[in-house]
Amino acid sequence: MINKSEYDKMLAGELYDASDNELVQMRKKARVWMEEYNNSAYDRQQREMMLKNLFGKIGRNIDIQTPFYVDYGCHIEVGDNFFANFNCVFLDCNYIKTGDNVFLGPNVQLYAAHHPVIAAERIKGPELASPIIIADNVWIGGGSIVCAGVTIGANTTIGAGSVVVKDIPANVLAVGNPCRVVRNL
């Protein structure tokens, strides 16, 4: 039997120990990057180069306003024409992948991280992570939270302040807490 690293467990959606040295070092690297990025001048070419150095993949024409926060950064993949407004948070303990033409309002939070819901398990310390997938042409309104394991379909709009806890199909307007489809687009 081959023992998985804590990193492998994290990406496999299994319970993992976030205090593992490899994971701590990866988060430290991301913290240094965040400080540099968040203190950089608004020079889109310079910022795109900085994003290329941390993210797993970026498309063309990327604009992420500061401040911007990540856990690791290397599990983030964004397509062409990606925009994130001020104060967005990406807890990328698992993959966060977006298609092309995805726009995020201010204070949008994408949480690939989650924890056991049973208190006796949660207090032991291990965490969980599940990917977030956002298809092409999605707009997520300001102050929205997208939780672990969620997929949002193409051409969908998520209203401001929504809490997305389950998959949202393509071509809809969805709003609320919990976020629900209110009409087809």
N, CA and C atoms as an extended XYZ file, in Angstrom:
555
Properties=species:S:1:pos:R:3:atomname:S:1:resname:S:1:resid:I:1 pbc="F F F"
N         0.841       -1.184        0.000 N   MET     1
C         0.000        0.000        0.000 CA  MET     1
C         0.887        1.249        0.000 C   MET     1
N         0.647        2.121       -0.922 N   ILE     2
C         1.414        3.353       -1.036 CA  ILE     2
C         0.746        4.425       -0.191 C   ILE     2
N         1.534        5.067        0.656 N   ASN     3
C         1.009        6.149        1.479 CA  ASN     3
C         0.922        7.422        0.649 C   ASN     3
N        -0.240        8.069        0.663 N   LYS     4
C        -0.413        9.342       -0.023 CA  LYS     4
C         0.135       10.463        0.845 C   LYS     4
N         0.692       11.449        0.179 N   SER     5
C         1.108       12.647        0.906 CA  SER     5
C        -0.150       13.427        1.314 C   SER     5
N         0.019       14.336        2.248 N   GLU     6
C        -1.112       15.179        2.657 CA  GLU     6
C        -1.572       16.030        1.471 C   GLU     6
N        -0.633       16.454        0.648 N   TYR     7
C        -0.964       17.217       -0.558 CA  TYR     7
C        -1.836       16.379       -1.501 C   TYR     7
N        -1.456       15.133       -1.722 N   ASP     8
C        -2.250       14.253       -2.588 CA  ASP     8
C        -3.647       14.030       -2.019 C   ASP     8
N        -3.736       13.859       -0.707 N   LYS     9
C        -5.043       13.688       -0.060 CA  LYS     9
C        -5.901       14.933       -0.253 C   LYS     9
N        -5.285       16.096       -0.108 N   MET    10
C        -6.010       17.360       -0.254 CA  MET    10
C        -6.657       17.450       -1.636 C   MET    10
N        -5.875       17.170       -2.670 N   LEU    11
C        -6.396       17.273       -4.037 CA  LEU    11
C        -7.349       16.140       -4.388 C   LEU    11
N        -7.292       15.026       -3.643 N   ALA    12
C        -8.195       13.891       -3.881 CA  ALA    12
C        -9.514       14.057       -3.135 C   ALA    12
N        -9.664       15.139       -2.368 N   GLY    13
C       -10.901       15.347       -1.628 CA  GLY    13
C       -11.001       14.514       -0.367 C   GLY    13
N        -9.859       14.015        0.113 N   GLU    14
C        -9.830       13.200        1.329 CA  GLU    14
C        -9.432       14.075        2.523 C   GLU    14
N        -9.712       13.596        3.725 N   LEU    15
C        -9.240       14.292        4.910 CA  LEU    15
C        -7.721       14.416        4.850 C   LEU    15
N        -7.213       15.623        5.163 N   TYR    16
C        -5.775       15.846        5.133 CA  TYR    16
C        -5.374       16.767        6.279 C   TYR    16
N        -4.097       16.743        6.605 N   ASP    17
C        -3.540       17.549        7.684 CA  ASP    17
C        -2.919       18.810        7.088 C   ASP    17
N        -3.579       19.952        7.271 N   ALA    18
C        -3.100       21.211        6.706 CA  ALA    18
C        -1.830       21.710        7.376 C   ALA    18
N        -1.461       21.120        8.527 N   SER    19
C        -0.222       21.543        9.191 CA  SER    19
C         1.001       20.791        8.663 C   SER    19
N         0.795       19.935        7.667 N   ASP    20
C         1.899       19.232        7.022 CA  ASP    20
C         2.910       20.248        6.495 C   ASP    20
N         4.198       19.988        6.684 N   ASN    21
C         5.240       20.946        6.325 CA  ASN    21
C         5.190       21.359        4.854 C   ASN    21
N         4.959       20.414        3.959 N   GLU    22
C         4.898       20.766        2.534 CA  GLU    22
C         3.783       21.779        2.281 C   GLU    22
N         2.622       21.580        2.881 N   LEU    23
C         1.496       22.495        2.692 CA  LEU    23
C         1.772       23.847        3.340 C   LEU    23
N         2.383       23.843        4.511 N   VAL    24
C         2.728       25.098        5.177 CA  VAL    24
C         3.688       25.905        4.311 C   VAL    24
N         4.696       25.239        3.742 N   GLN    25
C         5.664       25.947        2.890 CA  GLN    25
C         4.987       26.508        1.635 C   GLN    25
N         4.059       25.765        1.073 N   MET    26
C         3.331       26.259       -0.104 CA  MET    26
C         2.506       27.499        0.248 C   MET    26
N         1.865       27.476        1.414 N   ARG    27
C         1.075       28.642        1.839 CA  ARG    27
C         1.976       29.837        2.143 C   ARG    27
N         3.153       29.587        2.714 N   LYS    28
C         4.094       30.679        2.964 CA  LYS    28
C         4.499       31.351        1.653 C   LYS    28
N         4.782       30.540        0.645 N   LYS    29
C         5.139       31.081       -0.680 CA  LYS    29
C         4.007       31.958       -1.206 C   LYS    29
N         2.779       31.493       -1.045 N   ALA    30
C         1.621       32.267       -1.509 CA  ALA    30
C         1.475       33.568       -0.721 C   ALA    30
N         1.788       33.546        0.572 N   ARG    31
C         1.680       34.767        1.386 CA  ARG    31
C         2.685       35.816        0.921 C   ARG    31
N         3.898       35.383        0.595 N   VAL    32
C         4.904       36.315        0.080 CA  VAL    32
C         4.413       36.897       -1.242 C   VAL    32
N         3.879       36.037       -2.114 N   TRP    33
C         3.364       36.489       -3.402 CA  TRP    33
C         2.237       37.499       -3.196 C   TRP    33
N         1.292       37.199       -2.280 N   MET    34
C         0.162       38.109       -2.041 CA  MET    34
C         0.637       39.487       -1.597 C   MET    34
N         1.627       39.515       -0.728 N   GLU    35
C         2.134       40.808       -0.270 CA  GLU    35
C         2.688       41.605       -1.444 C   GLU    35
N         3.466       40.951       -2.302 N   GLU    36
C         4.025       41.634       -3.474 CA  GLU    36
C         2.917       42.072       -4.430 C   GLU    36
N         1.980       41.169       -4.707 N   TYR    37
C         0.902       41.489       -5.647 CA  TYR    37
C         0.036       42.626       -5.110 C   TYR    37
N        -0.355       42.524       -3.853 N   ASN    38
C        -1.250       43.524       -3.278 CA  ASN    38
C        -0.593       44.886       -3.102 C   ASN    38
N         0.725       44.930       -3.113 N   ASN    39
C         1.446       46.203       -3.010 CA  ASN    39
C         1.980       46.688       -4.351 C   ASN    39
N         1.654       45.972       -5.429 N   SER    40
C         2.152       46.367       -6.749 CA  SER    40
C         1.341       47.538       -7.300 C   SER    40
N         1.991       48.307       -8.175 N   ALA    41
C         1.303       49.391       -8.873 CA  ALA    41
C         0.301       48.781       -9.847 C   ALA    41
N        -0.691       49.562      -10.228 N   TYR    42
C        -1.675       49.042      -11.171 CA  TYR    42
C        -1.073       49.067      -12.575 C   TYR    42
N        -0.332       48.019      -12.858 N   ASP    43
C         0.292       47.803      -14.157 CA  ASP    43
C        -0.147       46.408      -14.586 C   ASP    43
N        -1.098       46.334      -15.512 N   ARG    44
C        -1.708       45.047      -15.853 CA  ARG    44
C        -0.694       44.054      -16.398 C   ARG    44
N         0.277       44.510      -17.192 N   GLN    45
C         1.284       43.581      -17.722 CA  GLN    45
C         2.127       42.992      -16.598 C   GLN    45
N         2.550       43.834      -15.669 N   GLN    46
C         3.338       43.354      -14.535 CA  GLN    46
C         2.513       42.376      -13.702 C   GLN    46
N         1.264       42.714      -13.457 N   ARG    47
C         0.410       41.837      -12.644 CA  ARG    47
C         0.136       40.515      -13.357 C   ARG    47
N        -0.063       40.550      -14.670 N   GLU    48
C        -0.264       39.287      -15.396 CA  GLU    48
C         0.960       38.384      -15.258 C   GLU    48
N         2.142       38.970      -15.318 N   MET    49
C         3.360       38.163      -15.135 CA  MET    49
C         3.403       37.574      -13.726 C   MET    49
N         3.009       38.356      -12.749 N   MET    50
C         2.980       37.850      -11.372 CA  MET    50
C         1.977       36.701      -11.246 C   MET    50
N         0.824       36.843      -11.891 N   LEU    51
C        -0.187       35.786      -11.851 CA  LEU    51
C         0.324       34.517      -12.527 C   LEU    51
N         1.028       34.666      -13.640 N   LYS    52
C         1.600       33.505      -14.328 CA  LYS    52
C         2.581       32.757      -13.436 C   LYS    52
N         3.262       33.480      -12.557 N   ASN    53
C         4.249       32.861      -11.669 CA  ASN    53
C         3.622       32.078      -10.521 C   ASN    53
N         2.347       32.286      -10.247 N   LEU    54
C         1.717       31.589       -9.124 CA  LEU    54
C         0.587       30.666       -9.565 C   LEU    54
N        -0.293       31.153      -10.421 N   PHE    55
C        -1.467       30.374      -10.811 CA  PHE    55
C        -1.073       29.137      -11.606 C   PHE    55
N        -1.955       28.140      -11.583 N   GLY    56
C        -1.739       26.947      -12.376 CA  GLY    56
C        -1.849       27.224      -13.867 C   GLY    56
N        -2.753       28.155      -14.230 N   LYS    57
C        -2.970       28.487      -15.639 CA  LYS    57
C        -3.707       29.809      -15.714 C   LYS    57
N        -3.302       30.666      -16.659 N   ILE    58
C        -4.082       31.877      -16.919 CA  ILE    58
C        -4.215       32.068      -18.418 C   ILE    58
N        -5.343       32.638      -18.783 N   GLY    59
C        -5.588       32.987      -20.178 CA  GLY    59
C        -5.059       34.384      -20.462 C   GLY    59
N        -5.601       34.979      -21.515 N   ARG    60
C        -5.220       36.337      -21.909 CA  ARG    60
C        -6.180       37.338      -21.281 C   ARG    60
N        -5.671       38.562      -21.114 N   ASN    61
C        -6.488       39.679      -20.650 CA  ASN    61
C        -7.087       39.413      -19.261 C   ASN    61
N        -6.211       39.261      -18.289 N   ILE    62
C        -6.599       38.975      -16.905 CA  ILE    62
C        -6.452       40.251      -16.088 C   ILE    62
N        -7.443       40.551      -15.264 N   ASP    63
C        -7.392       41.742      -14.418 CA  ASP    63
C        -7.955       41.379      -13.048 C   ASP    63
N        -7.082       41.313      -12.057 N   ILE    64
C        -7.494       41.015      -10.684 CA  ILE    64
C        -7.094       42.205       -9.821 C   ILE    64
N        -8.111       42.876       -9.286 N   GLN    65
C        -7.890       44.046       -8.450 CA  GLN    65
C        -7.351       43.640       -7.080 C   GLN    65
N        -6.649       44.566       -6.457 N   THR    66
C        -6.138       44.332       -5.112 CA  THR    66
C        -7.042       45.029       -4.102 C   THR    66
N        -7.115       44.511       -2.871 N   PRO    67
C        -6.413       43.326       -2.407 CA  PRO    67
C        -7.049       42.039       -2.930 C   PRO    67
N        -6.216       41.018       -3.017 N   PHE    68
C        -6.617       39.706       -3.527 CA  PHE    68
C        -5.928       38.664       -2.652 C   PHE    68
N        -6.665       37.610       -2.278 N   TYR    69
C        -6.141       36.633       -1.338 CA  TYR    69
C        -6.314       35.205       -1.860 C   TYR    69
N        -5.301       34.385       -1.631 N   VAL    70
C        -5.328       32.973       -2.018 CA  VAL    70
C        -4.741       32.138       -0.881 C   VAL    70
N        -5.044       30.842       -0.895 N   ASP    71
C        -4.380       29.919        0.025 CA  ASP    71
C        -3.058       29.439       -0.568 C   ASP    71
N        -3.110       28.939       -1.797 N   TYR    72
C        -1.934       28.381       -2.462 CA  TYR    72
C        -1.657       29.072       -3.797 C   TYR    72
N        -2.689       29.395       -4.531 N   GLY    73
C        -2.553       30.053       -5.820 CA  GLY    73
C        -2.324       29.106       -6.975 C   GLY    73
N        -1.542       28.063       -6.762 N   CYS    74
C        -1.162       27.155       -7.850 CA  CYS    74
C        -2.316       26.256       -8.295 C   CYS    74
N        -3.412       26.239       -7.566 N   HIS    75
C        -4.574       25.419       -7.942 CA  HIS    75
C        -5.647       26.243       -8.637 C   HIS    75
N        -5.302       27.471       -9.005 N   ILE    76
C        -6.244       28.378       -9.658 CA  ILE    76
C        -5.954       28.391      -11.156 C   ILE    76
N        -7.011       28.207      -11.944 N   GLU    77
C        -6.911       28.286      -13.396 CA  GLU    77
C        -8.012       29.212      -13.894 C   GLU    77
N        -7.624       30.257      -14.614 N   VAL    78
C        -8.618       31.192      -15.157 CA  VAL    78
C        -8.444       31.285      -16.662 C   VAL    78
N        -9.574       31.446      -17.345 N   GLY    79
C        -9.569       31.554      -18.797 CA  GLY    79
C        -9.332       32.984      -19.255 C   GLY    79
N        -9.553       33.216      -20.541 N   ASP    80
C        -9.389       34.545      -21.134 CA  ASP    80
C       -10.429       35.512      -20.574 C   ASP    80
N       -10.039       36.793      -20.541 N   ASN    81
C       -10.948       37.878      -20.152 CA  ASN    81
C       -11.532       37.675      -18.754 C   ASN    81
N       -10.672       37.329      -17.824 N   PHE    82
C       -11.102       37.128      -16.438 CA  PHE    82
C       -10.951       38.436      -15.676 C   PHE    82
N       -11.966       38.783      -14.890 N   PHE    83
C       -11.903       39.980      -14.053 CA  PHE    83
C       -12.392       39.655      -12.655 C   PHE    83
N       -11.621       40.057      -11.652 N   ALA    84
C       -12.035       39.955      -10.253 CA  ALA    84
C       -11.866       41.330       -9.626 C   ALA    84
N       -12.940       41.849       -9.062 N   ASN    85
C       -12.910       43.166       -8.443 CA  ASN    85
C       -12.235       43.098       -7.076 C   ASN    85
N       -12.242       44.196       -6.355 N   PHE    86
C       -11.526       44.321       -5.092 CA  PHE    86
C       -11.923       43.272       -4.057 C   PHE    86
N       -10.926       42.827       -3.289 N   ASN    87
C       -11.128       42.042       -2.072 CA  ASN    87
C       -11.696       40.644       -2.302 C   ASN    87
N       -11.306       39.997       -3.380 N   CYS    88
C       -11.749       38.617       -3.623 CA  CYS    88
C       -10.827       37.638       -2.881 C   CYS    88
N       -11.414       36.520       -2.457 N   VAL    89
C       -10.696       35.491       -1.701 CA  VAL    89
C       -10.902       34.152       -2.399 C   VAL    89
N        -9.794       33.475       -2.721 N   PHE    90
C        -9.847       32.142       -3.333 CA  PHE    90
C        -9.146       31.162       -2.394 C   PHE    90
N        -9.906       30.359       -1.673 N   LEU    91
C        -9.326       29.315       -0.835 CA  LEU    91
C        -9.151       28.085       -1.713 C   LEU    91
N        -8.015       28.027       -2.385 N   ASP    92
C        -7.744       27.016       -3.411 CA  ASP    92
C        -7.008       25.806       -2.846 C   ASP    92
N        -7.590       25.192       -1.827 N   CYS    93
C        -7.044       23.936       -1.289 CA  CYS    93
C        -7.311       22.794       -2.266 C   CYS    93
N        -8.166       23.018       -3.206 N   ASN    94
C        -8.406       22.134       -4.328 CA  ASN    94
C        -8.516       23.058       -5.530 C   ASN    94
N        -8.774       22.526       -6.695 N   TYR    95
C        -8.783       23.350       -7.899 CA  TYR    95
C        -9.966       24.305       -7.935 C   TYR    95
N        -9.670       25.519       -8.367 N   ILE    96
C       -10.682       26.509       -8.714 CA  ILE    96
C       -10.418       26.832      -10.170 C   ILE    96
N       -11.359       26.441      -11.031 N   LYS    97
C       -11.170       26.605      -12.476 CA  LYS    97
C       -12.314       27.437      -13.037 C   LYS    97
N       -11.944       28.447      -13.824 N   THR    98
C       -12.953       29.259      -14.492 CA  THR    98
C       -12.720       29.228      -15.992 C   THR    98
N       -13.805       29.374      -16.716 N   GLY    99
C       -13.724       29.455      -18.164 CA  GLY    99
C       -13.385       30.868      -18.601 C   GLY    99
N       -13.725       31.176      -19.845 N   ASP   100
C       -13.490       32.500      -20.413 CA  ASP   100
C       -14.625       33.451      -20.023 C   ASP   100
N       -14.291       34.740      -19.986 N   ASN   101
C       -15.269       35.800      -19.756 CA  ASN   101
C       -16.008       35.647      -18.431 C   ASN   101
N       -15.264       35.319      -17.397 N   VAL   102
C       -15.831       35.212      -16.053 CA  VAL   102
C       -15.512       36.504      -15.315 C   VAL   102
N       -16.548       37.091      -14.703 N   PHE   103
C       -16.399       38.348      -13.981 CA  PHE   103
C       -16.894       38.177      -12.555 C   PHE   103
N       -16.086       38.649      -11.609 N   LEU   104
C       -16.432       38.573      -10.190 CA  LEU   104
C       -16.538       39.980       -9.631 C   LEU   104
N       -17.639       40.257       -8.952 N   GLY   105
C       -17.794       41.539       -8.278 CA  GLY   105
C       -16.879       41.613       -7.066 C   GLY   105
N       -16.899       42.747       -6.367 N   PRO   106
C       -16.055       42.874       -5.182 CA  PRO   106
C       -16.490       41.915       -4.081 C   PRO   106
N       -15.522       41.504       -3.287 N   ASN   107
C       -15.773       40.659       -2.113 CA  ASN   107
C       -16.323       39.275       -2.447 C   ASN   107
N       -16.117       38.792       -3.657 N   VAL   108
C       -16.527       37.425       -3.983 CA  VAL   108
C       -15.529       36.467       -3.350 C   VAL   108
N       -16.061       35.406       -2.781 N   GLN   109
C       -15.225       34.420       -2.101 CA  GLN   109
C       -15.498       33.039       -2.672 C   GLN   109
N       -14.432       32.363       -3.088 N   LEU   110
C       -14.519       31.010       -3.632 CA  LEU   110
C       -13.816       30.078       -2.652 C   LEU   110
N       -14.584       29.211       -1.996 N   TYR   111
C       -14.069       28.361       -0.924 CA  TYR   111
C       -14.009       26.903       -1.355 C   TYR   111
N       -12.868       26.456       -1.858 N   ALA   112
C       -12.698       25.028       -2.141 CA  ALA   112
C       -12.466       24.249       -0.850 C   ALA   112
N       -12.148       24.951        0.222 N   ALA   113
C       -11.902       24.330        1.531 CA  ALA   113
C       -13.218       24.114        2.274 C   ALA   113
N       -13.286       23.010        3.008 N   HIS   114
C       -14.405       22.784        3.928 CA  HIS   114
C       -13.946       21.854        5.035 C   HIS   114
N       -14.806       21.616        5.993 N   HIS   115
C       -14.444       20.853        7.181 CA  HIS   115
C       -15.513       19.813        7.479 C   HIS   115
N       -15.162       18.769        8.201 N   PRO   116
C       -16.180       17.790        8.609 CA  PRO   116
C       -17.311       18.489        9.381 C   PRO   116
N       -18.534       18.068        9.158 N   VAL   117
C       -19.661       18.696        9.851 CA  VAL   117
C       -19.900       18.093       11.236 C   VAL   117
N       -19.416       16.896       11.480 N   ILE   118
C       -19.539       16.271       12.797 CA  ILE   118
C       -18.446       16.858       13.699 C   ILE   118
N       -18.857       17.477       14.807 N   ALA   119
C       -17.909       18.188       15.672 CA  ALA   119
C       -16.765       17.293       16.139 C   ALA   119
N       -17.053       16.056       16.516 N   ALA   120
C       -16.009       15.153       17.014 CA  ALA   120
C       -14.924       14.920       15.962 C   ALA   120
N       -15.304       14.893       14.694 N   GLU   121
C       -14.319       14.738       13.609 CA  GLU   121
C       -13.610       16.055       13.331 C   GLU   121
N       -14.370       17.148       13.318 N   ARG   122
C       -13.811       18.459       12.993 CA  ARG   122
C       -12.725       18.867       13.981 C   ARG   122
N       -12.939       18.627       15.280 N   ILE   123
C       -11.975       19.093       16.275 CA  ILE   123
C       -10.678       18.290       16.280 C   ILE   123
N       -10.670       17.153       15.573 N   LYS   124
C        -9.423       16.399       15.430 CA  LYS   124
C        -8.433       17.132       14.539 C   LYS   124
N        -8.933       18.042       13.674 N   GLY   125
C        -8.055       18.881       12.877 CA  GLY   125
C        -8.023       18.665       11.387 C   GLY   125
N        -8.148       17.435       10.878 N   PRO   126
C        -8.071       17.274        9.424 CA  PRO   126
C        -9.158       18.062        8.688 C   PRO   126
N        -8.791       18.523        7.505 N   GLU   127
C        -9.669       19.328        6.667 CA  GLU   127
C       -10.012       18.578        5.394 C   GLU   127
N       -10.907       19.174        4.611 N   LEU   128
C       -11.314       18.631        3.315 CA  LEU   128
C       -11.245       19.745        2.274 C   LEU   128
N       -11.210       19.354        1.009 N   ALA   129
C       -11.250       20.327       -0.078 CA  ALA   129
C       -11.872       19.671       -1.305 C   ALA   129
N       -12.711       20.429       -1.990 N   SER   130
C       -13.376       19.951       -3.209 CA  SER   130
C       -13.313       21.052       -4.255 C   SER   130
N       -13.177       20.693       -5.533 N   PRO   131
C       -12.990       21.702       -6.579 CA  PRO   131
C       -14.224       22.560       -6.816 C   PRO   131
N       -13.963       23.754       -7.334 N   ILE   132
C       -15.005       24.673       -7.802 CA  ILE   132
C       -14.767       24.870       -9.292 C   ILE   132
N       -15.825       24.699      -10.074 N   ILE   133
C       -15.736       24.866      -11.527 CA  ILE   133
C       -16.746       25.933      -11.946 C   ILE   133
N       -16.265       26.944      -12.652 N   ILE   134
C       -17.119       28.024      -13.148 CA  ILE   134
C       -16.932       28.079      -14.661 C   ILE   134
N       -18.004       27.844      -15.396 N   ALA   135
C       -17.942       27.757      -16.858 CA  ALA   135
C       -17.807       29.151      -17.502 C   ALA   135
N       -17.801       29.186      -18.820 N   ASP   136
C       -17.661       30.427      -19.588 CA  ASP   136
C       -18.824       31.384      -19.346 C   ASP   136
N       -18.495       32.685      -19.418 N   ASN   137
C       -19.481       33.763      -19.453 CA  ASN   137
C       -20.329       33.866      -18.189 C   ASN   137
N       -19.719       33.599      -17.053 N   VAL   138
C       -20.437       33.669      -15.773 CA  VAL   138
C       -20.117       34.994      -15.092 C   VAL   138
N       -21.142       35.618      -14.539 N   TRP   139
C       -20.996       36.807      -13.705 CA  TRP   139
C       -21.417       36.429      -12.303 C   TRP   139
N       -20.558       36.717      -11.319 N   ILE   140
C       -20.877       36.472       -9.915 CA  ILE   140
C       -20.881       37.820       -9.212 C   ILE   140
N       -22.048       38.209       -8.722 N   GLY   141
C       -22.218       39.519       -8.100 CA  GLY   141
C       -21.475       39.668       -6.791 C   GLY   141
N       -21.210       40.914       -6.445 N   GLY   142
C       -20.439       41.260       -5.261 CA  GLY   142
C       -20.958       40.617       -3.985 C   GLY   142
N       -20.014       40.235       -3.137 N   GLY   143
C       -20.342       39.675       -1.843 CA  GLY   143
C       -20.835       38.249       -1.872 C   GLY   143
N       -20.789       37.606       -3.006 N   SER   144
C       -21.247       36.213       -3.100 CA  SER   144
C       -20.178       35.259       -2.592 C   SER   144
N       -20.639       34.114       -2.109 N   ILE   145
C       -19.755       33.047       -1.644 CA  ILE   145
C       -20.090       31.793       -2.429 C   ILE   145
N       -19.085       31.165       -3.028 N   VAL   146
C       -19.249       29.893       -3.727 CA  VAL   146
C       -18.532       28.837       -2.889 C   VAL   146
N       -19.283       27.831       -2.466 N   CYS   147
C       -18.751       26.815       -1.556 CA  CYS   147
C       -18.107       25.654       -2.311 C   CYS   147
N       -17.367       24.855       -1.560 N   ALA   148
C       -16.609       23.722       -2.097 CA  ALA   148
C       -17.492       22.759       -2.865 C   ALA   148
N       -16.945       22.261       -3.973 N   GLY   149
C       -17.616       21.232       -4.750 CA  GLY   149
C       -18.667       21.733       -5.713 C   GLY   149
N       -18.824       23.046       -5.846 N   VAL   150
C       -19.877       23.622       -6.684 CA  VAL   150
C       -19.397       23.806       -8.117 C   VAL   150
N       -20.306       23.552       -9.068 N   THR   151
C       -20.107       23.871      -10.479 CA  THR   151
C       -21.185       24.863      -10.882 C   THR   151
N       -20.780       25.920      -11.597 N   ILE   152
C       -21.722       26.908      -12.121 CA  ILE   152
C       -21.657       26.833      -13.639 C   ILE   152
N       -22.811       26.616      -14.273 N   GLY   153
C       -22.889       26.437      -15.716 CA  GLY   153
C       -22.679       27.721      -16.502 C   GLY   153
N       -22.425       27.566      -17.789 N   ALA   154
C       -22.123       28.674      -18.699 CA  ALA   154
C       -23.277       29.667      -18.787 C   ALA   154
N       -22.909       30.927      -19.011 N   ASN   155
C       -23.854       32.012      -19.279 CA  ASN   155
C       -24.782       32.317      -18.110 C   ASN   155
N       -24.376       31.938      -16.919 N   THR   156
C       -25.206       32.132      -15.736 CA  THR   156
C       -24.787       33.389      -14.991 C   THR   156
N       -25.756       34.028      -14.365 N   THR   157
C       -25.515       35.167      -13.497 CA  THR   157
C       -25.919       34.792      -12.082 C   THR   157
N       -25.004       35.050      -11.145 N   ILE   158
C       -25.263       34.831       -9.721 CA  ILE   158
C       -25.446       36.214       -9.098 C   ILE   158
N       -26.603       36.452       -8.486 N   GLY   159
C       -26.899       37.756       -7.903 CA  GLY   159
C       -26.018       38.081       -6.711 C   GLY   159
N       -25.830       39.363       -6.491 N   ALA   160
C       -24.995       39.840       -5.390 CA  ALA   160
C       -25.462       39.270       -4.056 C   ALA   160
N       -24.500       38.947       -3.205 N   GLY   161
C       -24.803       38.463       -1.868 CA  GLY   161
C       -25.263       37.025       -1.785 C   GLY   161
N       -25.192       36.295       -2.865 N   SER   162
C       -25.660       34.906       -2.878 CA  SER   162
C       -24.669       33.981       -2.179 C   SER   162
N       -25.183       32.889       -1.639 N   VAL   163
C       -24.356       31.835       -1.061 CA  VAL   163
C       -24.665       30.566       -1.856 C   VAL   163
N       -23.701       30.169       -2.690 N   VAL   164
C       -23.895       29.067       -3.624 CA  VAL   164
C       -23.381       27.789       -2.966 C   VAL   164
N       -24.314       26.909       -2.578 N   VAL   165
C       -23.953       25.685       -1.864 CA  VAL   165
C       -24.182       24.427       -2.698 C   VAL   165
N       -24.805       24.592       -3.878 N   LYS   166
C       -25.005       23.441       -4.764 CA  LYS   166
C       -24.842       23.905       -6.202 C   LYS   166
N       -24.699       22.953       -7.111 N   ASP   167
C       -24.495       23.275       -8.522 CA  ASP   167
C       -25.618       24.143       -9.060 C   ASP   167
N       -25.236       25.070       -9.958 N   ILE   168
C       -26.189       25.950      -10.634 CA  ILE   168
C       -26.053       25.664      -12.130 C   ILE   168
N       -27.179       25.416      -12.818 N   PRO   169
C       -27.096       25.062      -14.240 CA  PRO   169
C       -26.719       26.253      -15.124 C   PRO   169
N       -26.525       25.977      -16.385 N   ALA   170
C       -26.214       26.991      -17.384 CA  ALA   170
C       -27.446       27.838      -17.695 C   ALA   170
N       -27.190       29.056      -18.153 N   ASN   171
C       -28.213       29.938      -18.718 CA  ASN   171
C       -29.331       30.300      -17.756 C   ASN   171
N       -28.955       30.614      -16.507 N   VAL   172
C       -29.975       31.005      -15.528 CA  VAL   172
C       -29.496       32.213      -14.734 C   VAL   172
N       -30.458       32.861      -14.079 N   LEU   173
C       -30.192       33.845      -13.049 CA  LEU   173
C       -30.489       33.152      -11.736 C   LEU   173
N       -29.516       33.150      -10.831 N   ALA   174
C       -29.688       32.499       -9.535 CA  ALA   174
C       -29.280       33.486       -8.447 C   ALA   174
N       -30.059       33.530       -7.365 N   VAL   175
C       -29.803       34.486       -6.290 CA  VAL   175
C       -30.173       33.873       -4.950 C   VAL   175
N       -29.688       34.494       -3.897 N   GLY   176
C       -30.167       34.194       -2.558 CA  GLY   176
C       -29.246       33.357       -1.706 C   GLY   176
N       -29.740       33.099       -0.486 N   ASN   177
C       -29.041       32.283        0.492 CA  ASN   177
C       -30.048       31.310        1.093 C   ASN   177
N       -29.983       30.036        0.666 N   PRO   178
C       -29.048       29.505       -0.331 CA  PRO   178
C       -29.438       29.953       -1.738 C   PRO   178
N       -28.450       30.024       -2.600 N   CYS   179
C       -28.653       30.458       -3.980 CA  CYS   179
C       -29.581       29.474       -4.706 C   CYS   179
N       -30.552       30.030       -5.422 N   ARG   180
C       -31.491       29.193       -6.174 CA  ARG   180
C       -31.828       29.881       -7.504 C   ARG   180
N       -32.184       29.093       -8.477 N   VAL   181
C       -32.548       29.612       -9.795 CA  VAL   181
C       -33.854       30.370       -9.688 C   VAL   181
N       -33.867       31.593      -10.222 N   VAL   182
C       -35.119       32.372      -10.234 CA  VAL   182
C       -35.703       32.524      -11.639 C   VAL   182
N       -34.845       32.363      -12.671 N   ARG   183
C       -35.383       32.364      -14.034 CA  ARG   183
C       -34.325       31.908      -15.021 C   ARG   183
N       -34.800       31.448      -16.155 N   ASN   184
C       -33.926       31.095      -17.262 CA  ASN   184
C       -33.509       32.352      -18.007 C   ASN   184
N       -32.335       32.300      -18.601 N   LEU   185
C       -31.846       33.430      -19.388 CA  LEU   185
C       -31.781       33.066      -20.849 C   LEU   185
